[in-house]
Amino acid sequence: MPIADPIEREIAARYLLKYKVCRNCGAKAPLSAVKCRRCHSKNLRLKKQELRR
Ligand SMILES: [Zn+2]
């Protein structure tokens, strides 16, 4: 379901996109994380900042 309201889109994006992803095992980690919880790798990337429906 696409979100029409730009304000709601921003709120949704905040929850859906603001996290890091481990390049090693693919686990989600918080923005503030330095290393992965699951495999302890420091190879984290930001989730791609693009909202798709
Ligand atoms: Zn990991």
N, CA, C, O and the ligand as a Tripos MOL2 file, in Angstrom:
@<TRIPOS>MOLECULE
protein
  213   211    54     0     0
PROTEIN
NO_CHARGES

@<TRIPOS>ATOM
      1 N           0.8480   -1.1970    0.0000 N.3       1 MET1
      2 CA          0.0000    0.0000    0.0000 C.3       1 MET1
      3 C           0.8780    1.2400    0.0000 C.2       1 MET1
      4 O           1.6060    1.4700    0.9660 O.2       1 MET1
      5 N           0.8320    2.0440   -1.0540 N.am      2 PRO2
      6 CA          1.6530    3.2570   -1.0770 C.3       2 PRO2
      7 C           1.1360    4.3070   -0.1030 C.2       2 PRO2
      8 O          -0.0650    4.4150    0.1410 O.2       2 PRO2
      9 N           2.0600    5.0710    0.4420 N.am      3 ILE3
     10 CA          1.6780    6.1370    1.3710 C.3       3 ILE3
     11 C           1.6920    7.4530    0.5990 C.2       3 ILE3
     12 O           2.7140    7.8260    0.0230 O.2       3 ILE3
     13 N           0.5490    8.1620    0.5850 N.am      4 ALA4
     14 CA          0.4480    9.3760   -0.2040 C.3       4 ALA4
     15 C           0.9810   10.5990    0.5510 C.2       4 ALA4
     16 O           1.6780   11.4390   -0.0180 O.2       4 ALA4
     17 N           0.6470   10.6810    1.8220 N.am      5 ASP5
     18 CA          1.0020   11.8470    2.6230 C.3       5 ASP5
     19 C           2.5210   11.9220    2.8420 C.2       5 ASP5
     20 O           3.1020   10.9930    3.4020 O.2       5 ASP5
     21 N           3.1700   13.0110    2.4090 N.am      6 PRO6
     22 CA          4.6280   13.1060    2.5510 C.3       6 PRO6
     23 C           5.1070   13.0690    3.9930 C.2       6 PRO6
     24 O           6.2100   12.5970    4.2680 O.2       6 PRO6
     25 N           4.2910   13.5590    4.9130 N.am      7 ILE7
     26 CA          4.7010   13.5320    6.3240 C.3       7 ILE7
     27 C           4.6790   12.1010    6.8500 C.2       7 ILE7
     28 O           5.5870   11.6620    7.5560 O.2       7 ILE7
     29 N           3.6260   11.3960    6.4900 N.am      8 GLU8
     30 CA          3.5620    9.9940    6.9040 C.3       8 GLU8
     31 C           4.6760    9.1690    6.2730 C.2       8 GLU8
     32 O           5.2220    8.2560    6.8930 O.2       8 GLU8
     33 N           5.0020    9.5060    5.0350 N.am      9 ARG9
     34 CA          6.1150    8.8220    4.3640 C.3       9 ARG9
     35 C           7.4020    8.9850    5.1530 C.2       9 ARG9
     36 O           8.1790    8.0440    5.3190 O.2       9 ARG9
     37 N           7.6050   10.2010    5.6340 N.am     10 GLU10
     38 CA          8.8440   10.4700    6.3580 C.3      10 GLU10
     39 C           8.9010    9.6840    7.6660 C.2      10 GLU10
     40 O           9.9410    9.1550    8.0570 O.2      10 GLU10
     41 N           7.7390    9.6280    8.3270 N.am     11 ILE11
     42 CA          7.6810    8.8790    9.5740 C.3      11 ILE11
     43 C           7.9280    7.3910    9.3090 C.2      11 ILE11
     44 O           8.6700    6.7320   10.0370 O.2      11 ILE11
     45 N           7.3010    6.8850    8.2680 N.am     12 ALA12
     46 CA          7.4820    5.4790    7.9250 C.3      12 ALA12
     47 C           8.9420    5.2020    7.5650 C.2      12 ALA12
     48 O           9.5100    4.1900    7.9750 O.2      12 ALA12
     49 N           9.5430    6.1130    6.7930 N.am     13 ALA13
     50 CA         10.9320    5.9330    6.3820 C.3      13 ALA13
     51 C          11.8450    5.9050    7.5950 C.2      13 ALA13
     52 O          12.8250    5.1600    7.6320 O.2      13 ALA13
     53 N          11.5170    6.7240    8.5900 N.am     14 ARG14
     54 CA         12.3410    6.7690    9.7880 C.3      14 ARG14
     55 C          12.3880    5.3870   10.4570 C.2      14 ARG14
     56 O          13.4340    4.9320   10.9190 O.2      14 ARG14
     57 N          11.2270    4.7470   10.4900 N.am     15 TYR15
     58 CA         11.1890    3.4420   11.1470 C.3      15 TYR15
     59 C          11.7320    2.3330   10.2660 C.2      15 TYR15
     60 O          12.3400    1.3830   10.7600 O.2      15 TYR15
     61 N          11.5160    2.4490    8.9730 N.am     16 LEU16
     62 CA         11.8530    1.3270    8.0950 C.3      16 LEU16
     63 C          13.2890    1.3630    7.5800 C.2      16 LEU16
     64 O          13.8650    0.3230    7.2600 O.2      16 LEU16
     65 N          13.8610    2.5570    7.5000 N.am     17 LEU17
     66 CA         15.1330    2.6700    6.7850 C.3      17 LEU17
     67 C          16.3160    3.0620    7.6490 C.2      17 LEU17
     68 O          17.4640    2.9560    7.2170 O.2      17 LEU17
     69 N          16.0470    3.5120    8.8640 N.am     18 LYS18
     70 CA         17.1620    4.0270    9.6620 C.3      18 LYS18
     71 C          17.7850    2.9220   10.4930 C.2      18 LYS18
     72 O          17.6390    2.8920   11.7150 O.2      18 LYS18
     73 N          18.4600    2.0440    9.8460 N.am     19 TYR19
     74 CA         19.2090    1.0370   10.5820 C.3      19 TYR19
     75 C          20.3770    0.5700    9.7300 C.2      19 TYR19
     76 O          20.4690    0.8920    8.5460 O.2      19 TYR19
     77 N          21.2380   -0.1700   10.3300 N.am     20 LYS20
     78 CA         22.3820   -0.6970    9.5990 C.3      20 LYS20
     79 C          22.1850   -2.1680    9.3040 C.2      20 LYS20
     80 O          21.4400   -2.8650    9.9930 O.2      20 LYS20
     81 N          22.8530   -2.6190    8.2880 N.am     21 VAL21
     82 CA         22.7750   -4.0280    7.9060 C.3      21 VAL21
     83 C          24.1900   -4.5970    7.8860 C.2      21 VAL21
     84 O          25.1170   -3.9760    7.3660 O.2      21 VAL21
     85 N          24.3350   -5.7640    8.4500 N.am     22 CYS22
     86 CA         25.6460   -6.4130    8.4670 C.3      22 CYS22
     87 C          25.9610   -6.9710    7.0840 C.2      22 CYS22
     88 O          25.1600   -7.7000    6.5010 O.2      22 CYS22
     89 N          27.1490   -6.6160    6.5610 N.am     23 ARG23
     90 CA         27.5260   -7.1380    5.2410 C.3      23 ARG23
     91 C          27.9160   -8.6070    5.3340 C.2      23 ARG23
     92 O          27.9460   -9.3200    4.3310 O.2      23 ARG23
     93 N          28.2050   -9.0330    6.5120 N.am     24 ASN24
     94 CA         28.6830  -10.3980    6.6990 C.3      24 ASN24
     95 C          27.5270  -11.4000    6.7970 C.2      24 ASN24
     96 O          27.5180  -12.4180    6.1040 O.2      24 ASN24
     97 N          26.5390  -11.0970    7.6770 N.am     25 CYS25
     98 CA         25.4680  -12.0660    7.8900 C.3      25 CYS25
     99 C          24.0920  -11.4960    7.5710 C.2      25 CYS25
    100 O          23.1110  -12.2390    7.5810 O.2      25 CYS25
    101 N          23.9880  -10.1900    7.2850 N.am     26 GLY26
    102 CA         22.7140   -9.6090    6.8950 C.3      26 GLY26
    103 C          21.8040   -9.2370    8.0430 C.2      26 GLY26
    104 O          20.6580   -8.8530    7.8080 O.2      26 GLY26
    105 N          22.2690   -9.3370    9.2690 N.am     27 ALA27
    106 CA         21.4470   -8.9920   10.4230 C.3      27 ALA27
    107 C          21.2510   -7.4830   10.4890 C.2      27 ALA27
    108 O          22.0940   -6.7120   10.0300 O.2      27 ALA27
    109 N          20.1110   -7.0680   11.0740 N.am     28 LYS28
    110 CA         19.8600   -5.6510   11.2930 C.3      28 LYS28
    111 C          20.5350   -5.2260   12.5830 C.2      28 LYS28
    112 O          20.5930   -5.9800   13.5540 O.2      28 LYS28
    113 N          21.0480   -3.9910   12.5710 N.am     29 ALA29
    114 CA         21.6630   -3.4360   13.7660 C.3      29 ALA29
    115 C          21.2230   -1.9890   13.8870 C.2      29 ALA29
    116 O          20.9250   -1.3580   12.8730 O.2      29 ALA29
    117 N          21.1710   -1.4390   15.1060 N.am     30 PRO30
    118 CA         20.7840   -0.0350   15.2440 C.3      30 PRO30
    119 C          21.7990    0.8950   14.6090 C.2      30 PRO30
    120 O          22.9530    0.5290   14.3880 O.2      30 PRO30
    121 N          21.3400    2.1200   14.3180 N.am     31 LEU31
    122 CA         22.2030    3.1260   13.6870 C.3      31 LEU31
    123 C          23.4950    3.3400   14.4610 C.2      31 LEU31
    124 O          24.5530    3.5850   13.8820 O.2      31 LEU31
    125 N          23.3870    3.2430   15.7770 N.am     32 SER32
    126 CA         24.5350    3.5550   16.6230 C.3      32 SER32
    127 C          25.4880    2.3740   16.7660 C.2      32 SER32
    128 O          26.5530    2.5050   17.3690 O.2      32 SER32
    129 N          25.1150    1.2350   16.2220 N.am     33 ALA33
    130 CA         25.9290    0.0430   16.4030 C.3      33 ALA33
    131 C          27.2830    0.1790   15.7130 C.2      33 ALA33
    132 O          27.3830    0.7590   14.6320 O.2      33 ALA33
    133 N          28.2980   -0.3490   16.3300 N.am     34 VAL34
    134 CA         29.6210   -0.3490   15.7210 C.3      34 VAL34
    135 C          29.9130   -1.7240   15.1390 C.2      34 VAL34
    136 O          30.5530   -1.8570   14.0960 O.2      34 VAL34
    137 N          29.4280   -2.7430   15.8390 N.am     35 LYS35
    138 CA         29.6160   -4.0820   15.2860 C.3      35 LYS35
    139 C          28.3490   -4.9120   15.3820 C.2      35 LYS35
    140 O          27.4320   -4.6000   16.1410 O.2      35 LYS35
    141 N          28.3220   -5.9610   14.6030 N.am     36 CYS36
    142 CA         27.1440   -6.8050   14.5120 C.3      36 CYS36
    143 C          26.9380   -7.6140   15.7770 C.2      36 CYS36
    144 O          27.8810   -8.1440   16.3640 O.2      36 CYS36
    145 N          25.6710   -7.6950   16.1860 N.am     37 ARG37
    146 CA         25.3050   -8.4710   17.3610 C.3      37 ARG37
    147 C          25.4730   -9.9690   17.1350 C.2      37 ARG37
    148 O          25.7820  -10.7260   18.0560 O.2      37 ARG37
    149 N          25.2690  -10.3650   15.9220 N.am     38 ARG38
    150 CA         25.1870  -11.7940   15.6520 C.3      38 ARG38
    151 C          26.5630  -12.3980   15.3760 C.2      38 ARG38
    152 O          26.9210  -13.4330   15.9380 O.2      38 ARG38
    153 N          27.3350  -11.7330   14.4970 N.am     39 CYS39
    154 CA         28.6170  -12.3210   14.1240 C.3      39 CYS39
    155 C          29.7950  -11.4590   14.5810 C.2      39 CYS39
    156 O          30.9480  -11.8060   14.3250 O.2      39 CYS39
    157 N          29.5180  -10.3400   15.2540 N.am     40 HIS40
    158 CA         30.5500   -9.4670   15.8140 C.3      40 HIS40
    159 C          31.4530   -8.8660   14.7470 C.2      40 HIS40
    160 O          32.5430   -8.3840   15.0540 O.2      40 HIS40
    161 N          31.0130   -8.8920   13.5140 N.am     41 SER41
    162 CA         31.7970   -8.2540   12.4660 C.3      41 SER41
    163 C          31.5910   -6.7450   12.5220 C.2      41 SER41
    164 O          30.5270   -6.2750   12.9250 O.2      41 SER41
    165 N          32.6010   -5.9940   12.1200 N.am     42 LYS42
    166 CA         32.4430   -4.5370   12.0760 C.3      42 LYS42
    167 C          32.0620   -4.0850   10.6780 C.2      42 LYS42
    168 O          32.0590   -2.8900   10.3820 O.2      42 LYS42
    169 N          31.7500   -5.0180    9.8430 N.am     43 ASN43
    170 CA         31.4320   -4.7350    8.4480 C.3      43 ASN43
    171 C          29.9390   -4.4010    8.3030 C.2      43 ASN43
    172 O          29.1630   -5.1880    7.7620 O.2      43 ASN43
    173 N          29.5570   -3.2100    8.8010 N.am     44 LEU44
    174 CA         28.1670   -2.7900    8.7360 C.3      44 LEU44
    175 C          28.0050   -1.7140    7.6730 C.2      44 LEU44
    176 O          28.9150   -0.9280    7.4090 O.2      44 LEU44
    177 N          26.8190   -1.7020    7.0700 N.am     45 ARG45
    178 CA         26.5080   -0.6160    6.1470 C.3      45 ARG45
    179 C          25.1580   -0.0440    6.5480 C.2      45 ARG45
    180 O          24.3710   -0.6970    7.2330 O.2      45 ARG45
    181 N          24.8990    1.1980    6.1070 N.am     46 LEU46
    182 CA         23.5770    1.7720    6.3230 C.3      46 LEU46
    183 C          22.5910    1.1290    5.3660 C.2      46 LEU46
    184 O          22.9210    0.8170    4.2220 O.2      46 LEU46
    185 N          21.3900    0.9410    5.8490 N.am     47 LYS47
    186 CA         20.3150    0.5070    4.9550 C.3      47 LYS47
    187 C          20.1630    1.5610    3.8710 C.2      47 LYS47
    188 O          20.2000    2.7590    4.1500 O.2      47 LYS47
    189 N          19.9930    1.1130    2.6470 N.am     48 LYS48
    190 CA         19.8080    2.0430    1.5440 C.3      48 LYS48
    191 C          18.6330    2.9740    1.8190 C.2      48 LYS48
    192 O          17.5290    2.5180    2.1170 O.2      48 LYS48
    193 N          18.8710    4.2670    1.7210 N.am     49 GLN49
    194 CA         17.8720    5.2590    2.1140 C.3      49 GLN49
    195 C          16.8930    5.5260    0.9740 C.2      49 GLN49
    196 O          16.9150    6.5890    0.3540 O.2      49 GLN49
    197 N          16.0610    4.5720    0.7170 N.am     50 GLU50
    198 CA         15.1220    4.7130   -0.3760 C.3      50 GLU50
    199 C          13.8470    3.9770    0.0060 C.2      50 GLU50
    200 O          13.8870    2.7870    0.3190 O.2      50 GLU50
    201 N          12.7280    4.6680   -0.0170 N.am     51 LEU51
    202 CA         11.4810    4.0470    0.4190 C.3      51 LEU51
    203 C          10.7280    3.5230   -0.7820 C.2      51 LEU51
    204 O          10.3580    4.2730   -1.6850 O.2      51 LEU51
    205 N          10.5120    2.2430   -0.7750 N.am     52 ARG52
    206 CA          9.7020    1.6430   -1.8310 C.3      52 ARG52
    207 C           8.4070    1.1660   -1.2410 C.2      52 ARG52
    208 O           8.3260    0.9030   -0.0410 O.2      52 ARG52
    209 N           7.3940    1.0500   -2.0650 N.am     53 ARG53
    210 CA          6.1250    0.6400   -1.5140 C.3      53 ARG53
    211 C           5.9730   -0.8650   -1.4560 C.2      53 ARG53
    212 O           4.9410   -1.3650   -1.0090 O.2      53 ARG53
    213 ZN         26.7630   -9.9500   11.2190 Zn       54 ZN54
@<TRIPOS>BOND
     1     1     2 1
     2     2     3 1
     3     3     4 2
     4     3     5 am
     5     5     6 1
     6     6     7 1
     7     7     8 2
     8     7     9 am
     9     9    10 1
    10    10    11 1
    11    11    12 2
    12    11    13 am
    13    13    14 1
    14    14    15 1
    15    15    16 2
    16    15    17 am
    17    17    18 1
    18    18    19 1
    19    19    20 2
    20    19    21 am
    21    21    22 1
    22    22    23 1
    23    23    24 2
    24    23    25 am
    25    25    26 1
    26    26    27 1
    27    27    28 2
    28    27    29 am
    29    29    30 1
    30    30    31 1
    31    31    32 2
    32    31    33 am
    33    33    34 1
    34    34    35 1
    35    35    36 2
    36    35    37 am
    37    37    38 1
    38    38    39 1
    39    39    40 2
    40    39    41 am
    41    41    42 1
    42    42    43 1
    43    43    44 2
    44    43    45 am
    45    45    46 1
    46    46    47 1
    47    47    48 2
    48    47    49 am
    49    49    50 1
    50    50    51 1
    51    51    52 2
    52    51    53 am
    53    53    54 1
    54    54    55 1
    55    55    56 2
    56    55    57 am
    57    57    58 1
    58    58    59 1
    59    59    60 2
    60    59    61 am
    61    61    62 1
    62    62    63 1
    63    63    64 2
    64    63    65 am
    65    65    66 1
    66    66    67 1
    67    67    68 2
    68    67    69 am
    69    69    70 1
    70    70    71 1
    71    71    72 2
    72    71    73 am
    73    73    74 1
    74    74    75 1
    75    75    76 2
    76    75    77 am
    77    77    78 1
    78    78    79 1
    79    79    80 2
    80    79    81 am
    81    81    82 1
    82    82    83 1
    83    83    84 2
    84    83    85 am
    85    85    86 1
    86    86    87 1
    87    87    88 2
    88    87    89 am
    89    89    90 1
    90    90    91 1
    91    91    92 2
    92    91    93 am
    93    93    94 1
    94    94    95 1
    95    95    96 2
    96    95    97 am
    97    97    98 1
    98    98    99 1
    99    99   100 2
   100    99   101 am
   101   101   102 1
   102   102   103 1
   103   103   104 2
   104   103   105 am
   105   105   106 1
   106   106   107 1
   107   107   108 2
   108   107   109 am
   109   109   110 1
   110   110   111 1
   111   111   112 2
   112   111   113 am
   113   113   114 1
   114   114   115 1
   115   115   116 2
   116   115   117 am
   117   117   118 1
   118   118   119 1
   119   119   120 2
   120   119   121 am
   121   121   122 1
   122   122   123 1
   123   123   124 2
   124   123   125 am
   125   125   126 1
   126   126   127 1
   127   127   128 2
   128   127   129 am
   129   129   130 1
   130   130   131 1
   131   131   132 2
   132   131   133 am
   133   133   134 1
   134   134   135 1
   135   135   136 2
   136   135   137 am
   137   137   138 1
   138   138   139 1
   139   139   140 2
   140   139   141 am
   141   141   142 1
   142   142   143 1
   143   143   144 2
   144   143   145 am
   145   145   146 1
   146   146   147 1
   147   147   148 2
   148   147   149 am
   149   149   150 1
   150   150   151 1
   151   151   152 2
   152   151   153 am
   153   153   154 1
   154   154   155 1
   155   155   156 2
   156   155   157 am
   157   157   158 1
   158   158   159 1
   159   159   160 2
   160   159   161 am
   161   161   162 1
   162   162   163 1
   163   163   164 2
   164   163   165 am
   165   165   166 1
   166   166   167 1
   167   167   168 2
   168   167   169 am
   169   169   170 1
   170   170   171 1
   171   171   172 2
   172   171   173 am
   173   173   174 1
   174   174   175 1
   175   175   176 2
   176   175   177 am
   177   177   178 1
   178   178   179 1
   179   179   180 2
   180   179   181 am
   181   181   182 1
   182   182   183 1
   183   183   184 2
   184   183   185 am
   185   185   186 1
   186   186   187 1
   187   187   188 2
   188   187   189 am
   189   189   190 1
   190   190   191 1
   191   191   192 2
   192   191   193 am
   193   193   194 1
   194   194   195 1
   195   195   196 2
   196   195   197 am
   197   197   198 1
   198   198   199 1
   199   199   200 2
   200   199   201 am
   201   201   202 1
   202   202   203 1
   203   203   204 2
   204   203   205 am
   205   205   206 1
   206   206   207 1
   207   207   208 2
   208   207   209 am
   209   209   210 1
   210   210   211 1
   211   211   212 2
@<TRIPOS>SUBSTRUCTURE
     1 MET1         2 RESIDUE 1 A MET
     2 PRO2         6 RESIDUE 1 A PRO
     3 ILE3        10 RESIDUE 1 A ILE
     4 ALA4        14 RESIDUE 1 A ALA
     5 ASP5        18 RESIDUE 1 A ASP
     6 PRO6        22 RESIDUE 1 A PRO
     7 ILE7        26 RESIDUE 1 A ILE
     8 GLU8        30 RESIDUE 1 A GLU
     9 ARG9        34 RESIDUE 1 A ARG
    10 GLU10       38 RESIDUE 1 A GLU
    11 ILE11       42 RESIDUE 1 A ILE
    12 ALA12       46 RESIDUE 1 A ALA
    13 ALA13       50 RESIDUE 1 A ALA
    14 ARG14       54 RESIDUE 1 A ARG
    15 TYR15       58 RESIDUE 1 A TYR
    16 LEU16       62 RESIDUE 1 A LEU
    17 LEU17       66 RESIDUE 1 A LEU
    18 LYS18       70 RESIDUE 1 A LYS
    19 TYR19       74 RESIDUE 1 A TYR
    20 LYS20       78 RESIDUE 1 A LYS
    21 VAL21       82 RESIDUE 1 A VAL
    22 CYS22       86 RESIDUE 1 A CYS
    23 ARG23       90 RESIDUE 1 A ARG
    24 ASN24       94 RESIDUE 1 A ASN
    25 CYS25       98 RESIDUE 1 A CYS
    26 GLY26      102 RESIDUE 1 A GLY
    27 ALA27      106 RESIDUE 1 A ALA
    28 LYS28      110 RESIDUE 1 A LYS
    29 ALA29      114 RESIDUE 1 A ALA
    30 PRO30      118 RESIDUE 1 A PRO
    31 LEU31      122 RESIDUE 1 A LEU
    32 SER32      126 RESIDUE 1 A SER
    33 ALA33      130 RESIDUE 1 A ALA
    34 VAL34      134 RESIDUE 1 A VAL
    35 LYS35      138 RESIDUE 1 A LYS
    36 CYS36      142 RESIDUE 1 A CYS
    37 ARG37      146 RESIDUE 1 A ARG
    38 ARG38      150 RESIDUE 1 A ARG
    39 CYS39      154 RESIDUE 1 A CYS
    40 HIS40      158 RESIDUE 1 A HIS
    41 SER41      162 RESIDUE 1 A SER
    42 LYS42      166 RESIDUE 1 A LYS
    43 ASN43      170 RESIDUE 1 A ASN
    44 LEU44      174 RESIDUE 1 A LEU
    45 ARG45      178 RESIDUE 1 A ARG
    46 LEU46      182 RESIDUE 1 A LEU
    47 LYS47      186 RESIDUE 1 A LYS
    48 LYS48      190 RESIDUE 1 A LYS
    49 GLN49      194 RESIDUE 1 A GLN
    50 GLU50      198 RESIDUE 1 A GLU
    51 LEU51      202 RESIDUE 1 A LEU
    52 ARG52      206 RESIDUE 1 A ARG
    53 ARG53      210 RESIDUE 1 A ARG
    54 ZN54       213 GROUP 0 **** ****
